[in-house]
Amino acid sequence: MMGPATSPPPAWTGSPVTRPIMLYKIPWPLERSRRWTRYTPLLNVNNHSLTSTNLWDASIYTRTKKSPWLAVAVYTGMETKMALNYQSKSQKRSAVEKSMNAFLIVYLFILISKAVINTVLKYAWQWSPDRDEPWYNHRTENERQRHVVIRAFTDFLAFMVLFNYIIPVSMYVTVEMQKFLGSYFITWDEEMFDEELGEGAQVNTSDLNEELGQVEYVFTDKTGTLTENNMEFIECCVDGNVYIPHAICNGQILSAASSIDMIDSSPGGYRREHEDLFFRALCLCHTVQVKEEETVESIKRGIHQGKPTSFYISSSPDEVALVEGMKRLGYTYLRLKDNYMEILNKDDEIERFELLHVLNFDSVRRRMSVIVKSSSGEYLLFCKGADSSIFPRVVSGKVEQVKARVELNAVEGLRTLCVAYRKLSESDYQEACHHLNEAKLALQDREQRLAQAYDIIERDFVLLGATAVEDRLQEKAADTIESLHKAGMKVWVLTGDKMETAAATCYASKLFRRSTQILELTKKRTEEQSLHDVLFELNRTVIRQRSMSGLSVDCLDFGLIIDGATLSAVLKANQEGAGSGNYREIFLDICRNCSAVLCCRMAPLQKAQIVKLIKASKEHPITLAIGDGANDVSMILEAHVGIGIMGKEGRQAARNSDYAIPKFKHLKKMLLIHGHYYYIRIAELVQYFFYKNVCFIFPQFLYQFFCGFSQQPLYDTAYLTLYNISFTSLPILLYSLVEQHVTIETLKRDPSLYRGISKNSLLRWPVFLYWTCLGVFDAVIFFFGAYFLFDNTTFTSNGQLMTTNTQMMFGNWTFGTLVFTVLVFTVTLKLALDTHHWTWINHFVIWGSLLFYVIFSLLWGGIIWPFLNYQRMYYVFMQMLSSGPAWLSIILLITVSLLPDVIKKVLCRAMCPTAIERAQDHEKLSRGGVAELTPLSSRRSYKGTSTDSSHLHLGAAETLSLHRSDPLPQKLLVHLAEGGGADLCSLSPYVLRLSGAGYAYYAPGPETSV
Amino acid sequence: MVKQEREIGNRPDNTAFTQQRLPAWQPMLSAGIVIPGFVLIGLAFIGIGVALFVTSRSIQVLEMDYTGVEPTSPCFRCSDPDVKNCVCNLAFNIDTLFKGPVFFYYGLSNYFQNYRKYSVSKDDDQLSGDLDNFESPSDTCSPYETVGSVPIVPCGSIANSMFNDTFKLYQIVNGNEKLVPFDGKGIAWWTDYNVKYRNPSVTPLKNAFNNTVKPISWPKPAYELDTSDAANNGFINQDFLVWMRTAALPDFRKLYRRITEGDYAKGLPAGNYTLKIAYNYPVLSFQGRKMVVFSNVSWMGGKNEFLGIAYLVVGSMCVFMSIVMLIVYAKFKFPEED
């Protein structure tokens, strides 16, 4: 149903009714890329040959309802472009969940081996008959008759039941609750609330919260994600004088009169002339069309032009922005009518120019020209193009000033164009016409000859000036990318745009810096050399640099630019066979050394392919994809974490994503703060759960050695049941919801802290082993501590609390209760030691749980419960508490259990502190001295509309960074205007820089002044 | 306006909780806290340890095995299971005054009162005097639930295996045996005696046991455990209560009597003693051992050196670790801070 409908409908007809249905297998035209043109289907139907020329677009077919033809529907259903570019949603599992499952398998293994060991030991131990069945513990007849294998099996199962608590079923419940409840913090986050959209972040799945803290690769769409999808004319510079319209504020166009600030500054004759020519050049030298009515939605780039129903449309959004910018500076392009271009100039007069020739833009020349005839009969050639293609052809004009300005703007990430003109005499014009017509009529090498003709015509320019257009970056996009880089993430920009545009954005968004060495892997290069050579050469470069620079790798970073065609070549070469060289590996190797990669000219599914490729590379990095449009959906679905931007292009991406945020800048908070917190929270949750269950069950395992392997439980049933449900559940759940090991401000200030938790560092096997060993150690302490108190000694209460008793013996339930009490206190206090952020909630649940345990035990042992047929816990807890040695041993055992962990923590912090621990130290130091200063200063810098304390975090760095897209403060404009003259061009960079740094000092800031 | 309202409606609550900005105390295990803390804990523990150790040392314990495994043992004759109603005399002598109150225990080793089947083999309802459970004891009592179809009361393995050696202590004064009075009251838990275990409210008690049989191993039924004292008979017999509280570990002691009365209220004076043991309880079949223990107690209970030593060890470890940490800190931390 796709493809060009270049020819009339199939030329064969037939009876549509009687023909049997036949199914044809049609080869797919060039795998799923955007080049649909190369069709190869050949198909014979009744001797009619069908080729691509017979293909017809479905939409056309439905529109032209004529007499019935016989048609073959091809590429339908699941073979449509839509369907093929769509990827089914697969379940995503986080890295934490995967390691959790791995740990679980280990614990399952431990459980089974414990049961097996005990069963085997039981029968080994029972080998002698006096142990098997002593006279005081006879079996029933039934039991005696049971076969030994069955007995052994039942014993095994009984041990499994006894030890099953080591598999923390409640952990899964707690993890789910943590994820579900925890995700509310994302939706609740006011900083991620967008005033314009009236929406905050959305959480579509809570399964991946912690994965946000593990991201290593960020794949981002460009248009609409990094940029606002909105080109804007920023400034122009005529002979070094800068003109800045500051018209668009919050999407509303100010009246034209007020938008021109400084055009009328001492108009000298020469200058005035250039100025006029410059504005006219921009109004004329373009291929913009004026659309009078609101048509289809596809003309999004059109901006309202005076009347509500007219738009500028063009294949290049830059041109629209330029023409639009001119309009704001007072020169309105009205229409092209009968080959005359009409301009409404500043004095509201209509000027008409006859359009004679358009020398179209191409990417080799990187410029375009028009030849027009003014109403006064002058022939003018206007040319605009990239600086590199204009400057060599300029013969006069203030080249130096313009060049300085252009360079400055390029550094700022603006898309610059230079404008030049040439007056043509009648003879010049005729000659040019001659060249052009000859070339256009040439039968062979037409393009080459056209290029030659252009080359002849476009020369001897007089430089007029330069323009700067911004594909407006989203607010704080550069800052966000910088933070992501600092956090150790590799950012890839995947875009369908052409390379130059994309690269400009990458520079603007600080993805590439000036120091970045760009490696190109594009079709242009692979046409010159083979893919093989290019790849190897790049790889060599990377490796050489890496080995040369040694330690200072991060000083020199690489940026890679690759286009869709080359990418599919890289991937395809690999599919064809490993013999042709493992390009994929080499490619990945190059990518690994690049901090930033730009993939341009990508088809939607290729975006997903790239993500898949990285996912499958040998390190298995965690990937994140972020995009706003339907074309990003496949990538969002493919990546470990998919984030949708609630952008202008519908909500497809947001709906298919795991998380949806209003703006790209929110990614920073999402990853660096929420992701970080969720990760450390859940990591502790998982480890702690395994730990506390080891502590819980291991004493019971040890007890089997002292009760003849008879599956005697150490703890009462109520304790067994409630341990995970009530006594130890809430503290860890609340910990995993509110813990903040460092403050939000610190995380924001220092994105590199994110590296500290990368690669699932808190759930690696050594850490897991540490926790498990700690659990075993604690369990051994609990059990043998109690054992030595009970064993062969007269461990008794002196009965001072209960005067009728002076001596009481403790039974096995007291033994279990003693162990259990130590256990509950130890694991809770262990969590208390790990808690770094004690809110009232933490205090409440930690001390509350302990209190609950004590109260429950008093109650459970204080009453003869009528529904129980055994009263074994009756007064056990109270009797235990009435014994001095019990108190002493509880205190001792808790202390001993906690000691090693405390010592380990203190020593590690002193000897090899992690970045996070350093940050904590730093926080603590600064909390003392600067505490009073910080809130004040940040409050001052905060935008005045709200007094919310939640915004106090706005650090100085954020307030200071000035974005070009922000409307400039009025005062600054005045400064610029007063400066005037030719010096301004060279001065203004400093002024602008200053304005960046001094933004905070222009007291009320732009928000209040505009 | 509508849009504004929507925005306000969607806007998340700006509370300290939702914005994760609850005020918090952020303690840290830094050297400044941990090292002094360790020193303090260490010193406190050493103090407690010394006190415990000294106390424990002052406690006198006298243990005597009377299983009769060795032929030289006075109870060797009795250890033969075929010999019935055997009494053996265990003579011993005390050098110095055994300070009172003296507690007299019997001890069993290699005896697993904590077998799972064994420790559940009783009927708590029956033992609380519920007559319904006299007629049909709980299944858990099996195989000591019934004899034929007649229910056993008290049923179950624990009751059946009740310790039934009896002891009488004599001091040899001028060649004559002088009985040392035993106090058998209040040796069980107060709650067991007063709440948990109840005799059925039938008088005479014997009638409640109609249509039941005594446990197989018992020489006499429950209502004859102490015919001299109704408050110590049946299910609330102190020896029975002590036995019914199953021990945690296979080597255990149980309180038998206290010596608090008469001439011996201050303790056992130095001299020669004879313990007359009615040897009934078989332990050799499962390699068990029987012993008697005389002990006095302190504020912290019976003799228990473990606790004192443990406190001393942990306390000194704390002090030691604080020194180690101090060294580590001096080495790693201070240069940085400069």
Interface residues (C-beta under 8 A of the other chain):
Chain A: D130 R131 P134 W135 Y136 N137 H138 R139 T140 E141 Y184 F185 T187 W188 D189 E190 F193 E195 G198 E199 G200 Y677 F706 C707 G708 S710 Q711 Q712 P713 V738 Q740 I744 G785 Y787 F788 L789 F790 D791 N792 T793 T794 F795 T796 S797 N798 M802 T804 N805 T806 Q807 M808 M809 F810 G811 N812 T814 F815 G816 L833 H836 H837 W838 T839 W840 I841 N842 I864 N869 Y870 Q871 R872 Y874 Y875 Q879 S883 G884 P885 L888 S889 L892 T895 V896 L899 V902 I903 K905 V906 L907 R909 A910 M911 Q920 D921 E923 K924 R927 D948 S949 S950
Chain B: K3 R6 E7 N10 R11 P12 D13 N14 A16 T18 Q19 Q20 R21 L22 P23 A24 W25 Q26 P27 M28 L29 S30 A31 V34 I41 F45 I48 L52 P101 F103 Y105 Y111 F112 Q113 N114 Y115 R116 K117 Y118 S119 V120 S121 D123 D124 D125 S128 S138 S142 P143 Y144 S157 N160 S161 G186 I187 A188 W189 W190 T191 D192 V195 K196 V242 R245 T246 A247 A248 L249 P250 D251 R253 K254 L255 R258 P282 S285 F286 Q287 V293 S295 V297 S298 W299 M300 G301 G302 K303 N304 F306 L307 A310 Y311 V314 M317 C318 M321 V324 M325 V328 Y329 F332 K333
